[in-house]
Amino acid sequence: MLAKDNRLRSHRDYGRVFKKGQTYFSPFFNLGVLFSKLNKSRFGVIISANISKKATIRNLFKRRINSIIQKNINNLETGLDLTIKVKPAALNLEYSGLEHSLTSLFYYAGVLKNKSK
């Protein structure tokens, strides 16, 4: 689980990223990026009931994505608010496929340290 400081927690925070942030797309995720004035990056994972009606499946994917973020948090820029919205096609991926797709999207969005688009 991500530390409390690294999570988007309020509806207002999510709304700010949706309204003012830049959105990047992949076949499996939508990534919202907003630069903030904080010294830590914060993340929010969104998995709607349209992905799966079973909460256990949605929670499994949320845990997997949080694990991927935790592995790569030191490689990401600080001062970002990021939302990750999971698309239905992601259900067909194993953990390694999710990790590759998400890190590729981070690279494309230019949020990795010392990397640019």
Biopython code that builds the backbone (N, CA, C, O; Angstrom):
import numpy as np
from Bio.PDB.StructureBuilder import StructureBuilder

atoms = [
    (1, "MET", "N", (0.835, -1.171, 0.000)),
    (1, "MET", "CA", (0.000, 0.000, 0.000)),
    (1, "MET", "C", (0.883, 1.239, 0.000)),
    (1, "MET", "O", (1.920, 1.283, 0.662)),
    (2, "LEU", "N", (0.463, 2.219, -0.736)),
    (2, "LEU", "CA", (1.204, 3.475, -0.783)),
    (2, "LEU", "C", (1.049, 4.231, 0.525)),
    (2, "LEU", "O", (0.028, 4.117, 1.203)),
    (3, "ALA", "N", (2.061, 4.995, 0.869)),
    (3, "ALA", "CA", (1.993, 5.824, 2.070)),
    (3, "ALA", "C", (0.886, 6.862, 1.913)),
    (3, "ALA", "O", (0.543, 7.256, 0.798)),
    (4, "LYS", "N", (0.341, 7.294, 3.028)),
    (4, "LYS", "CA", (-0.759, 8.243, 3.008)),
    (4, "LYS", "C", (-0.389, 9.533, 2.273)),
    (4, "LYS", "O", (-1.226, 10.118, 1.586)),
    (5, "ASP", "N", (0.847, 9.969, 2.415)),
    (5, "ASP", "CA", (1.302, 11.192, 1.749)),
    (5, "ASP", "C", (1.354, 11.041, 0.235)),
    (5, "ASP", "O", (1.339, 12.042, -0.482)),
    (6, "ASN", "N", (1.415, 9.818, -0.262)),
    (6, "ASN", "CA", (1.527, 9.573, -1.697)),
    (6, "ASN", "C", (0.204, 9.205, -2.351)),
    (6, "ASN", "O", (0.189, 8.705, -3.476)),
    (7, "ARG", "N", (-0.913, 9.448, -1.657)),
    (7, "ARG", "CA", (-2.217, 9.114, -2.225)),
    (7, "ARG", "C", (-3.077, 10.357, -2.391)),
    (7, "ARG", "O", (-3.080, 11.240, -1.533)),
    (8, "LEU", "N", (-3.803, 10.421, -3.493)),
    (8, "LEU", "CA", (-4.851, 11.420, -3.635)),
    (8, "LEU", "C", (-6.018, 10.928, -2.802)),
    (8, "LEU", "O", (-6.460, 9.790, -2.959)),
    (9, "ARG", "N", (-6.521, 11.777, -1.917)),
    (9, "ARG", "CA", (-7.536, 11.282, -0.992)),
    (9, "ARG", "C", (-8.893, 11.954, -1.143)),
    (9, "ARG", "O", (-9.917, 11.342, -0.839)),
    (10, "SER", "N", (-8.922, 13.188, -1.602)),
    (10, "SER", "CA", (-10.207, 13.877, -1.643)),
    (10, "SER", "C", (-10.750, 13.965, -3.065)),
    (10, "SER", "O", (-10.010, 13.918, -4.048)),
    (11, "HIS", "N", (-12.039, 14.090, -3.128)),
    (11, "HIS", "CA", (-12.719, 14.248, -4.419)),
    (11, "HIS", "C", (-12.221, 15.514, -5.116)),
    (11, "HIS", "O", (-12.127, 15.557, -6.342)),
    (12, "ARG", "N", (-11.908, 16.526, -4.341)),
    (12, "ARG", "CA", (-11.408, 17.786, -4.892)),
    (12, "ARG", "C", (-10.066, 17.591, -5.597)),
    (12, "ARG", "O", (-9.827, 18.178, -6.652)),
    (13, "ASP", "N", (-9.191, 16.768, -5.016)),
    (13, "ASP", "CA", (-7.885, 16.492, -5.636)),
    (13, "ASP", "C", (-8.043, 15.793, -6.978)),
    (13, "ASP", "O", (-7.383, 16.149, -7.953)),
    (14, "TYR", "N", (-8.923, 14.796, -7.023)),
    (14, "TYR", "CA", (-9.179, 14.099, -8.284)),
    (14, "TYR", "C", (-9.762, 15.057, -9.315)),
    (14, "TYR", "O", (-9.351, 15.057, -10.476)),
    (15, "GLY", "N", (-10.718, 15.871, -8.887)),
    (15, "GLY", "CA", (-11.361, 16.819, -9.798)),
    (15, "GLY", "C", (-10.376, 17.817, -10.373)),
    (15, "GLY", "O", (-10.479, 18.192, -11.541)),
    (16, "ARG", "N", (-9.418, 18.252, -9.560)),
    (16, "ARG", "CA", (-8.406, 19.196, -10.031)),
    (16, "ARG", "C", (-7.547, 18.563, -11.125)),
    (16, "ARG", "O", (-7.219, 19.218, -12.114)),
    (17, "VAL", "N", (-7.186, 17.305, -10.953)),
    (17, "VAL", "CA", (-6.373, 16.615, -11.971)),
    (17, "VAL", "C", (-7.184, 16.438, -13.249)),
    (17, "VAL", "O", (-6.657, 16.627, -14.345)),
    (18, "PHE", "N", (-8.458, 16.080, -13.122)),
    (18, "PHE", "CA", (-9.300, 15.895, -14.302)),
    (18, "PHE", "C", (-9.513, 17.204, -15.057)),
    (18, "PHE", "O", (-9.511, 17.227, -16.288)),
    (19, "LYS", "N", (-9.694, 18.280, -14.320)),
    (19, "LYS", "CA", (-10.036, 19.555, -14.951)),
    (19, "LYS", "C", (-8.818, 20.283, -15.508)),
    (19, "LYS", "O", (-8.865, 20.804, -16.623)),
    (20, "LYS", "N", (-7.728, 20.324, -14.742)),
    (20, "LYS", "CA", (-6.582, 21.144, -15.122)),
    (20, "LYS", "C", (-5.398, 20.338, -15.642)),
    (20, "LYS", "O", (-4.469, 20.913, -16.211)),
    (21, "GLY", "N", (-5.412, 19.043, -15.462)),
    (21, "GLY", "CA", (-4.256, 18.223, -15.818)),
    (21, "GLY", "C", (-4.220, 17.821, -17.278)),
    (21, "GLY", "O", (-5.190, 17.982, -18.018)),
    (22, "GLN", "N", (-3.082, 17.300, -17.665)),
    (22, "GLN", "CA", (-2.867, 16.760, -19.009)),
    (22, "GLN", "C", (-3.198, 15.271, -18.972)),
    (22, "GLN", "O", (-2.865, 14.588, -18.003)),
    (23, "THR", "N", (-3.848, 14.765, -20.016)),
    (23, "THR", "CA", (-4.219, 13.355, -20.058)),
    (23, "THR", "C", (-3.433, 12.635, -21.147)),
    (23, "THR", "O", (-3.280, 13.132, -22.263)),
    (24, "TYR", "N", (-2.942, 11.459, -20.793)),
    (24, "TYR", "CA", (-2.213, 10.598, -21.727)),
    (24, "TYR", "C", (-2.946, 9.264, -21.797)),
    (24, "TYR", "O", (-3.493, 8.786, -20.803)),
    (25, "PHE", "N", (-2.947, 8.674, -22.986)),
    (25, "PHE", "CA", (-3.748, 7.477, -23.227)),
    (25, "PHE", "C", (-2.868, 6.313, -23.667)),
    (25, "PHE", "O", (-1.862, 6.497, -24.352)),
    (26, "SER", "N", (-3.263, 5.131, -23.264)),
    (26, "SER", "CA", (-2.681, 3.893, -23.769)),
    (26, "SER", "C", (-3.848, 2.920, -23.928)),
    (26, "SER", "O", (-4.960, 3.227, -23.499)),
    (27, "PRO", "N", (-3.621, 1.759, -24.533)),
    (27, "PRO", "CA", (-4.732, 0.803, -24.686)),
    (27, "PRO", "C", (-5.270, 0.284, -23.349)),
    (27, "PRO", "O", (-6.386, -0.233, -23.292)),
    (28, "PHE", "N", (-4.480, 0.418, -22.270)),
    (28, "PHE", "CA", (-4.871, -0.171, -20.994)),
    (28, "PHE", "C", (-5.158, 0.849, -19.892)),
    (28, "PHE", "O", (-5.844, 0.531, -18.921)),
    (29, "PHE", "N", (-4.641, 2.072, -20.034)),
    (29, "PHE", "CA", (-4.782, 3.083, -18.987)),
    (29, "PHE", "C", (-5.006, 4.468, -19.582)),
    (29, "PHE", "O", (-4.646, 4.734, -20.729)),
    (30, "ASN", "N", (-5.610, 5.348, -18.777)),
    (30, "ASN", "CA", (-5.601, 6.787, -19.002)),
    (30, "ASN", "C", (-4.834, 7.378, -17.834)),
    (30, "ASN", "O", (-5.130, 7.078, -16.678)),
    (31, "LEU", "N", (-3.860, 8.207, -18.125)),
    (31, "LEU", "CA", (-3.031, 8.806, -17.088)),
    (31, "LEU", "C", (-3.266, 10.304, -17.072)),
    (31, "LEU", "O", (-3.053, 10.984, -18.075)),
    (32, "GLY", "N", (-3.709, 10.820, -15.928)),
    (32, "GLY", "CA", (-3.870, 12.254, -15.745)),
    (32, "GLY", "C", (-2.695, 12.782, -14.948)),
    (32, "GLY", "O", (-2.341, 12.220, -13.912)),
    (33, "VAL", "N", (-2.080, 13.876, -15.432)),
    (33, "VAL", "CA", (-0.894, 14.432, -14.793)),
    (33, "VAL", "C", (-1.117, 15.912, -14.535)),
    (33, "VAL", "O", (-1.482, 16.666, -15.437)),
    (34, "LEU", "N", (-0.893, 16.317, -13.298)),
    (34, "LEU", "CA", (-0.982, 17.723, -12.919)),
    (34, "LEU", "C", (0.204, 18.042, -12.029)),
    (34, "LEU", "O", (0.454, 17.344, -11.046)),
    (35, "PHE", "N", (0.939, 19.101, -12.371)),
    (35, "PHE", "CA", (2.062, 19.527, -11.547)),
    (35, "PHE", "C", (1.527, 20.309, -10.357)),
    (35, "PHE", "O", (0.693, 21.201, -10.508)),
    (36, "SER", "N", (2.015, 19.964, -9.180)),
    (36, "SER", "CA", (1.583, 20.630, -7.955)),
    (36, "SER", "C", (2.798, 21.253, -7.270)),
    (36, "SER", "O", (3.931, 21.061, -7.709)),
    (37, "LYS", "N", (2.562, 21.976, -6.228)),
    (37, "LYS", "CA", (3.642, 22.645, -5.509)),
    (37, "LYS", "C", (4.142, 21.815, -4.324)),
    (37, "LYS", "O", (4.968, 22.286, -3.543)),
    (38, "LEU", "N", (3.656, 20.611, -4.190)),
    (38, "LEU", "CA", (4.070, 19.745, -3.091)),
    (38, "LEU", "C", (5.438, 19.132, -3.390)),
    (38, "LEU", "O", (5.869, 19.095, -4.542)),
    (39, "ASN", "N", (6.109, 18.656, -2.357)),
    (39, "ASN", "CA", (7.417, 18.038, -2.573)),
    (39, "ASN", "C", (7.322, 16.523, -2.736)),
    (39, "ASN", "O", (8.349, 15.848, -2.806)),
    (40, "LYS", "N", (6.110, 15.980, -2.797)),
    (40, "LYS", "CA", (5.893, 14.555, -3.033)),
    (40, "LYS", "C", (4.899, 14.390, -4.174)),
    (40, "LYS", "O", (4.060, 15.258, -4.420)),
    (41, "SER", "N", (5.006, 13.280, -4.854)),
    (41, "SER", "CA", (4.010, 12.948, -5.870)),
    (41, "SER", "C", (2.880, 12.171, -5.213)),
    (41, "SER", "O", (3.103, 11.381, -4.295)),
    (42, "ARG", "N", (1.662, 12.406, -5.695)),
    (42, "ARG", "CA", (0.498, 11.707, -5.160)),
    (42, "ARG", "C", (-0.196, 10.975, -6.300)),
    (42, "ARG", "O", (-0.224, 11.449, -7.436)),
    (43, "PHE", "N", (-0.755, 9.813, -5.979)),
    (43, "PHE", "CA", (-1.345, 8.937, -6.983)),
    (43, "PHE", "C", (-2.766, 8.564, -6.597)),
    (43, "PHE", "O", (-3.090, 8.446, -5.415)),
    (44, "GLY", "N", (-3.604, 8.382, -7.598)),
    (44, "GLY", "CA", (-4.948, 7.871, -7.397)),
    (44, "GLY", "C", (-5.246, 6.852, -8.481)),
    (44, "GLY", "O", (-4.988, 7.100, -9.659)),
    (45, "VAL", "N", (-5.783, 5.714, -8.093)),
    (45, "VAL", "CA", (-6.108, 4.644, -9.034)),
    (45, "VAL", "C", (-7.620, 4.531, -9.106)),
    (45, "VAL", "O", (-8.299, 4.439, -8.083)),
    (46, "ILE", "N", (-8.142, 4.537, -10.339)),
    (46, "ILE", "CA", (-9.578, 4.488, -10.548)),
    (46, "ILE", "C", (-9.914, 3.239, -11.353)),
    (46, "ILE", "O", (-9.433, 3.053, -12.471)),
    (47, "ILE", "N", (-10.750, 2.387, -10.763)),
    (47, "ILE", "CA", (-11.218, 1.183, -11.452)),
    (47, "ILE", "C", (-12.724, 1.143, -11.264)),
    (47, "ILE", "O", (-13.214, 0.880, -10.165)),
    (48, "SER", "N", (-13.451, 1.402, -12.328)),
    (48, "SER", "CA", (-14.909, 1.475, -12.204)),
    (48, "SER", "C", (-15.535, 0.079, -12.192)),
    (48, "SER", "O", (-14.894, -0.916, -12.528)),
    (49, "ALA", "N", (-16.776, 0.042, -11.804)),
    (49, "ALA", "CA", (-17.514, -1.220, -11.773)),
    (49, "ALA", "C", (-17.768, -1.750, -13.176)),
    (49, "ALA", "O", (-18.148, -2.910, -13.332)),
    (50, "ASN", "N", (-17.567, -0.929, -14.199)),
    (50, "ASN", "CA", (-17.706, -1.405, -15.575)),
    (50, "ASN", "C", (-16.569, -2.359, -15.951)),
    (50, "ASN", "O", (-16.713, -3.170, -16.866)),
    (51, "ILE", "N", (-15.455, -2.261, -15.253)),
    (51, "ILE", "CA", (-14.325, -3.155, -15.503)),
    (51, "ILE", "C", (-14.691, -4.572, -15.070)),
    (51, "ILE", "O", (-14.521, -5.532, -15.822)),
    (52, "SER", "N", (-15.190, -4.680, -13.859)),
    (52, "SER", "CA", (-15.649, -5.960, -13.334)),
    (52, "SER", "C", (-16.676, -5.691, -12.249)),
    (52, "SER", "O", (-16.533, -4.753, -11.466)),
    (53, "LYS", "N", (-17.689, -6.499, -12.208)),
    (53, "LYS", "CA", (-18.710, -6.345, -11.172)),
    (53, "LYS", "C", (-18.206, -6.863, -9.826)),
    (53, "LYS", "O", (-18.773, -6.540, -8.783)),
    (54, "LYS", "N", (-17.150, -7.659, -9.850)),
    (54, "LYS", "CA", (-16.620, -8.245, -8.620)),
    (54, "LYS", "C", (-15.595, -7.318, -7.983)),
    (54, "LYS", "O", (-14.601, -6.946, -8.607)),
    (55, "ALA", "N", (-15.851, -6.954, -6.738)),
    (55, "ALA", "CA", (-14.936, -6.078, -6.013)),
    (55, "ALA", "C", (-13.573, -6.738, -5.818)),
    (55, "ALA", "O", (-12.557, -6.045, -5.767)),
    (56, "THR", "N", (-13.536, -8.060, -5.709)),
    (56, "THR", "CA", (-12.264, -8.745, -5.503)),
    (56, "THR", "C", (-11.334, -8.557, -6.707)),
    (56, "THR", "O", (-10.124, -8.402, -6.544)),
    (57, "ILE", "N", (-11.903, -8.571, -7.906)),
    (57, "ILE", "CA", (-11.101, -8.364, -9.126)),
    (57, "ILE", "C", (-10.609, -6.924, -9.177)),
    (57, "ILE", "O", (-9.438, -6.676, -9.466)),
    (58, "ARG", "N", (-11.501, -5.969, -8.896)),
    (58, "ARG", "CA", (-11.108, -4.557, -8.912)),
    (58, "ARG", "C", (-10.024, -4.285, -7.874)),
    (58, "ARG", "O", (-9.068, -3.561, -8.154)),
    (59, "ASN", "N", (-10.161, -4.852, -6.688)),
    (59, "ASN", "CA", (-9.165, -4.650, -5.640)),
    (59, "ASN", "C", (-7.832, -5.295, -5.994)),
    (59, "ASN", "O", (-6.777, -4.754, -5.664)),
    (60, "LEU", "N", (-7.867, -6.451, -6.665)),
    (60, "LEU", "CA", (-6.643, -7.109, -7.109)),
    (60, "LEU", "C", (-5.859, -6.194, -8.047)),
    (60, "LEU", "O", (-4.648, -6.034, -7.893)),
    (61, "PHE", "N", (-6.545, -5.596, -9.014)),
    (61, "PHE", "CA", (-5.868, -4.720, -9.962)),
    (61, "PHE", "C", (-5.382, -3.446, -9.282)),
    (61, "PHE", "O", (-4.327, -2.922, -9.639)),
    (62, "LYS", "N", (-6.126, -2.947, -8.321)),
    (62, "LYS", "CA", (-5.697, -1.759, -7.583)),
    (62, "LYS", "C", (-4.422, -2.062, -6.789)),
    (62, "LYS", "O", (-3.502, -1.244, -6.759)),
    (63, "ARG", "N", (-4.364, -3.226, -6.152)),
    (63, "ARG", "CA", (-3.166, -3.615, -5.413)),
    (63, "ARG", "C", (-1.972, -3.794, -6.346)),
    (63, "ARG", "O", (-0.855, -3.396, -6.015)),
    (64, "ARG", "N", (-2.208, -4.391, -7.509)),
    (64, "ARG", "CA", (-1.122, -4.580, -8.472)),
    (64, "ARG", "C", (-0.574, -3.235, -8.948)),
    (64, "ARG", "O", (0.640, -3.045, -9.013)),
    (65, "ILE", "N", (-1.457, -2.315, -9.276)),
    (65, "ILE", "CA", (-1.024, -1.005, -9.765)),
    (65, "ILE", "C", (-0.300, -0.246, -8.663)),
    (65, "ILE", "O", (0.717, 0.397, -8.923)),
    (66, "ASN", "N", (-0.807, -0.310, -7.435)),
    (66, "ASN", "CA", (-0.113, 0.337, -6.318)),
    (66, "ASN", "C", (1.270, -0.268, -6.106)),
    (66, "ASN", "O", (2.209, 0.449, -5.761)),
    (67, "SER", "N", (1.408, -1.565, -6.305)),
    (67, "SER", "CA", (2.701, -2.228, -6.182)),
    (67, "SER", "C", (3.671, -1.722, -7.260)),
    (67, "SER", "O", (4.844, -1.476, -6.979)),
    (68, "ILE", "N", (3.181, -1.573, -8.473)),
    (68, "ILE", "CA", (4.017, -1.061, -9.567)),
    (68, "ILE", "C", (4.456, 0.367, -9.269)),
    (68, "ILE", "O", (5.611, 0.724, -9.501)),
    (69, "ILE", "N", (3.549, 1.175, -8.762)),
    (69, "ILE", "CA", (3.890, 2.559, -8.411)),
    (69, "ILE", "C", (4.945, 2.572, -7.318)),
    (69, "ILE", "O", (5.910, 3.333, -7.389)),
    (70, "GLN", "N", (4.764, 1.735, -6.312)),
    (70, "GLN", "CA", (5.702, 1.693, -5.194)),
    (70, "GLN", "C", (7.105, 1.279, -5.657)),
    (70, "GLN", "O", (8.103, 1.783, -5.142)),
    (71, "LYS", "N", (7.180, 0.361, -6.629)),
    (71, "LYS", "CA", (8.475, -0.066, -7.161)),
    (71, "LYS", "C", (9.180, 1.067, -7.907)),
    (71, "LYS", "O", (10.407, 1.166, -7.884)),
    (72, "ASN", "N", (8.391, 1.922, -8.569)),
    (72, "ASN", "CA", (8.955, 2.949, -9.437)),
    (72, "ASN", "C", (8.897, 4.355, -8.864)),
    (72, "ASN", "O", (9.240, 5.310, -9.561)),
    (73, "ILE", "N", (8.476, 4.509, -7.623)),
    (73, "ILE", "CA", (8.257, 5.849, -7.075)),
    (73, "ILE", "C", (9.542, 6.677, -7.023)),
    (73, "ILE", "O", (9.490, 7.900, -7.156)),
    (74, "ASN", "N", (10.678, 6.038, -6.836)),
    (74, "ASN", "CA", (11.942, 6.775, -6.795)),
    (74, "ASN", "C", (12.390, 7.240, -8.170)),
    (74, "ASN", "O", (13.216, 8.147, -8.274)),
    (75, "ASN", "N", (11.858, 6.634, -9.232)),
    (75, "ASN", "CA", (12.206, 7.019, -10.596)),
    (75, "ASN", "C", (11.285, 8.087, -11.156)),
    (75, "ASN", "O", (11.509, 8.571, -12.266)),
    (76, "LEU", "N", (10.249, 8.466, -10.407)),
    (76, "LEU", "CA", (9.268, 9.446, -10.887)),
    (76, "LEU", "C", (9.586, 10.830, -10.343)),
    (76, "LEU", "O", (10.126, 10.974, -9.246)),
    (77, "GLU", "N", (9.244, 11.832, -11.118)),
    (77, "GLU", "CA", (9.417, 13.220, -10.695)),
    (77, "GLU", "C", (8.592, 13.479, -9.441)),
    (77, "GLU", "O", (7.591, 12.805, -9.199)),
    (78, "THR", "N", (9.016, 14.455, -8.647)),
    (78, "THR", "CA", (8.252, 14.845, -7.471)),
    (78, "THR", "C", (7.370, 16.042, -7.823)),
    (78, "THR", "O", (7.590, 16.720, -8.827)),
    (79, "GLY", "N", (6.379, 16.284, -6.984)),
    (79, "GLY", "CA", (5.494, 17.418, -7.206)),
    (79, "GLY", "C", (4.447, 17.165, -8.279)),
    (79, "GLY", "O", (4.049, 18.093, -8.983)),
    (80, "LEU", "N", (3.996, 15.924, -8.413)),
    (80, "LEU", "CA", (2.988, 15.566, -9.408)),
    (80, "LEU", "C", (1.761, 14.989, -8.714)),
    (80, "LEU", "O", (1.874, 14.303, -7.698)),
    (81, "ASP", "N", (0.606, 15.270, -9.264)),
    (81, "ASP", "CA", (-0.617, 14.557, -8.916)),
    (81, "ASP", "C", (-0.977, 13.714, -10.128)),
    (81, "ASP", "O", (-1.163, 14.249, -11.221)),
    (82, "LEU", "N", (-1.079, 12.400, -9.946)),
    (82, "LEU", "CA", (-1.341, 11.494, -11.057)),
    (82, "LEU", "C", (-2.583, 10.667, -10.780)),
    (82, "LEU", "O", (-2.760, 10.144, -9.679)),
    (83, "THR", "N", (-3.442, 10.551, -11.781)),
    (83, "THR", "CA", (-4.572, 9.632, -11.704)),
    (83, "THR", "C", (-4.374, 8.566, -12.771)),
    (83, "THR", "O", (-3.991, 8.866, -13.901)),
    (84, "ILE", "N", (-4.638, 7.331, -12.403)),
    (84, "ILE", "CA", (-4.514, 6.208, -13.324)),
    (84, "ILE", "C", (-5.879, 5.552, -13.417)),
    (84, "ILE", "O", (-6.368, 4.960, -12.454)),
    (85, "LYS", "N", (-6.484, 5.664, -14.586)),
    (85, "LYS", "CA", (-7.789, 5.051, -14.814)),
    (85, "LYS", "C", (-7.581, 3.787, -15.640)),
    (85, "LYS", "O", (-6.992, 3.828, -16.720)),
    (86, "VAL", "N", (-8.064, 2.677, -15.128)),
    (86, "VAL", "CA", (-7.868, 1.377, -15.770)),
    (86, "VAL", "C", (-8.971, 1.153, -16.803)),
    (86, "VAL", "O", (-10.146, 1.409, -16.541)),
    (87, "LYS", "N", (-8.572, 0.669, -17.986)),
    (87, "LYS", "CA", (-9.522, 0.341, -19.050)),
    (87, "LYS", "C", (-9.803, -1.164, -19.022)),
    (87, "LYS", "O", (-9.003, -1.928, -18.483)),
    (88, "PRO", "N", (-10.930, -1.597, -19.596)),
    (88, "PRO", "CA", (-11.292, -3.021, -19.561)),
    (88, "PRO", "C", (-10.258, -3.955, -20.191)),
    (88, "PRO", "O", (-10.150, -5.110, -19.780)),
    (89, "ALA", "N", (-9.505, -3.482, -21.170)),
    (89, "ALA", "CA", (-8.508, -4.334, -21.825)),
    (89, "ALA", "C", (-7.411, -4.782, -20.864)),
    (89, "ALA", "O", (-6.736, -5.779, -21.122)),
    (90, "ALA", "N", (-7.228, -4.070, -19.774)),
    (90, "ALA", "CA", (-6.182, -4.418, -18.804)),
    (90, "ALA", "C", (-6.478, -5.721, -18.078)),
    (90, "ALA", "O", (-5.568, -6.323, -17.508)),
    (91, "LEU", "N", (-7.724, -6.170, -18.083)),
    (91, "LEU", "CA", (-8.069, -7.427, -17.416)),
    (91, "LEU", "C", (-7.361, -8.625, -18.034)),
    (91, "LEU", "O", (-7.182, -9.651, -17.377)),
    (92, "ASN", "N", (-6.960, -8.498, -19.293)),
    (92, "ASN", "CA", (-6.318, -9.606, -19.989)),
    (92, "ASN", "C", (-4.814, -9.677, -19.740)),
    (92, "ASN", "O", (-4.158, -10.611, -20.201)),
    (93, "LEU", "N", (-4.256, -8.701, -19.014)),
    (93, "LEU", "CA", (-2.820, -8.649, -18.794)),
    (93, "LEU", "C", (-2.417, -9.313, -17.486)),
    (93, "LEU", "O", (-3.142, -9.265, -16.493)),
    (94, "GLU", "N", (-1.252, -9.929, -17.512)),
    (94, "GLU", "CA", (-0.629, -10.426, -16.292)),
    (94, "GLU", "C", (0.101, -9.256, -15.633)),
    (94, "GLU", "O", (0.131, -8.152, -16.176)),
    (95, "TYR", "N", (0.685, -9.500, -14.471)),
    (95, "TYR", "CA", (1.368, -8.445, -13.719)),
    (95, "TYR", "C", (2.493, -7.817, -14.539)),
    (95, "TYR", "O", (2.627, -6.593, -14.562)),
    (96, "SER", "N", (3.293, -8.626, -15.206)),
    (96, "SER", "CA", (4.422, -8.093, -15.972)),
    (96, "SER", "C", (3.941, -7.210, -17.130)),
    (96, "SER", "O", (4.574, -6.202, -17.445)),
    (97, "GLY", "N", (2.848, -7.578, -17.748)),
    (97, "GLY", "CA", (2.281, -6.756, -18.813)),
    (97, "GLY", "C", (1.753, -5.430, -18.291)),
    (97, "GLY", "O", (1.921, -4.390, -18.929)),
    (98, "LEU", "N", (1.110, -5.470, -17.124)),
    (98, "LEU", "CA", (0.640, -4.235, -16.494)),
    (98, "LEU", "C", (1.821, -3.320, -16.179)),
    (98, "LEU", "O", (1.775, -2.117, -16.437)),
    (99, "GLU", "N", (2.872, -3.904, -15.621)),
    (99, "GLU", "CA", (4.045, -3.115, -15.250)),
    (99, "GLU", "C", (4.684, -2.472, -16.468)),
    (99, "GLU", "O", (5.018, -1.287, -16.440)),
    (100, "HIS", "N", (4.857, -3.232, -17.528)),
    (100, "HIS", "CA", (5.462, -2.695, -18.748)),
    (100, "HIS", "C", (4.600, -1.585, -19.347)),
    (100, "HIS", "O", (5.120, -0.542, -19.744)),
    (101, "SER", "N", (3.294, -1.804, -19.415)),
    (101, "SER", "CA", (2.400, -0.816, -20.001)),
    (101, "SER", "C", (2.372, 0.471, -19.191)),
    (101, "SER", "O", (2.390, 1.562, -19.762)),
    (102, "LEU", "N", (2.328, 0.359, -17.875)),
    (102, "LEU", "CA", (2.259, 1.541, -17.023)),
    (102, "LEU", "C", (3.576, 2.318, -17.031)),
    (102, "LEU", "O", (3.559, 3.547, -17.095)),
    (103, "THR", "N", (4.702, 1.635, -16.969)),
    (103, "THR", "CA", (5.985, 2.346, -17.018)),
    (103, "THR", "C", (6.207, 2.981, -18.387)),
    (103, "THR", "O", (6.815, 4.047, -18.481)),
    (104, "SER", "N", (5.723, 2.342, -19.442)),
    (104, "SER", "CA", (5.804, 2.944, -20.779)),
    (104, "SER", "C", (4.979, 4.220, -20.850)),
    (104, "SER", "O", (5.389, 5.203, -21.467)),
    (105, "LEU", "N", (3.815, 4.197, -20.213)),
    (105, "LEU", "CA", (2.962, 5.384, -20.188)),
    (105, "LEU", "C", (3.608, 6.492, -19.359)),
    (105, "LEU", "O", (3.512, 7.663, -19.725)),
    (106, "PHE", "N", (4.261, 6.150, -18.256)),
    (106, "PHE", "CA", (5.002, 7.141, -17.472)),
    (106, "PHE", "C", (6.104, 7.771, -18.325)),
    (106, "PHE", "O", (6.310, 8.984, -18.286)),
    (107, "TYR", "N", (6.807, 6.943, -19.093)),
    (107, "TYR", "CA", (7.868, 7.445, -19.965)),
    (107, "TYR", "C", (7.292, 8.380, -21.020)),
    (107, "TYR", "O", (7.836, 9.458, -21.261)),
    (108, "TYR", "N", (6.196, 7.974, -21.648)),
    (108, "TYR", "CA", (5.554, 8.782, -22.680)),
    (108, "TYR", "C", (5.094, 10.126, -22.121)),
    (108, "TYR", "O", (5.200, 11.149, -22.798)),
    (109, "ALA", "N", (4.585, 10.127, -20.893)),
    (109, "ALA", "CA", (4.090, 11.359, -20.275)),
    (109, "ALA", "C", (5.234, 12.248, -19.791)),
    (109, "ALA", "O", (5.007, 13.408, -19.449)),
    (110, "GLY", "N", (6.453, 11.725, -19.756)),
    (110, "GLY", "CA", (7.601, 12.514, -19.336)),
    (110, "GLY", "C", (7.686, 12.716, -17.837)),
    (110, "GLY", "O", (8.233, 13.722, -17.385)),
    (111, "VAL", "N", (7.161, 11.787, -17.055)),
    (111, "VAL", "CA", (7.188, 11.936, -15.599)),
    (111, "VAL", "C", (8.308, 11.130, -14.946)),
    (111, "VAL", "O", (8.459, 11.168, -13.725)),
    (112, "LEU", "N", (9.085, 10.410, -15.729)),
    (112, "LEU", "CA", (10.248, 9.704, -15.181)),
    (112, "LEU", "C", (11.415, 10.679, -15.033)),
    (112, "LEU", "O", (11.580, 11.564, -15.873)),
    (113, "LYS", "N", (12.223, 10.537, -13.989)),
    (113, "LYS", "CA", (13.362, 11.405, -13.782)),
    (113, "LYS", "C", (14.375, 11.207, -14.885)),
    (113, "LYS", "O", (14.613, 10.090, -15.346)),
    (114, "ASN", "N", (14.973, 12.324, -15.302)),
    (114, "ASN", "CA", (16.034, 12.328, -16.327)),
    (114, "ASN", "C", (15.575, 11.705, -17.637)),
    (114, "ASN", "O", (16.400, 11.250, -18.430)),
    (115, "LYS", "N", (14.287, 11.680, -17.867)),
    (115, "LYS", "CA", (13.765, 11.172, -19.132)),
    (115, "LYS", "C", (12.820, 12.231, -19.673)),
    (115, "LYS", "O", (12.173, 12.945, -18.907)),
    (116, "SER", "N", (12.744, 12.329, -20.965)),
    (116, "SER", "CA", (11.759, 13.226, -21.581)),
    (116, "SER", "C", (11.085, 12.493, -22.702)),
    (116, "SER", "O", (11.514, 11.414, -23.109)),
    (117, "LYS", "N", (10.022, 13.087, -23.200)),
    (117, "LYS", "CA", (9.236, 12.432, -24.258)),
    (117, "LYS", "C", (10.046, 12.245, -25.508)),
    (117, "LYS", "O", (9.542, 11.711, -26.496)),
]
sb = StructureBuilder()
sb.init_structure("model")
sb.init_model(0)
sb.init_chain("A")
sb.init_seg("    ")
for serial, (resi, resn, name, xyz) in enumerate(atoms, 1):
    if name == "N":
        sb.init_residue(resn, " ", resi, " ")
    sb.init_atom(name, np.array(xyz, "f"), 0.0, 1.0, " ", f" {name:<3s}", serial, name[0])
structure = sb.get_structure()
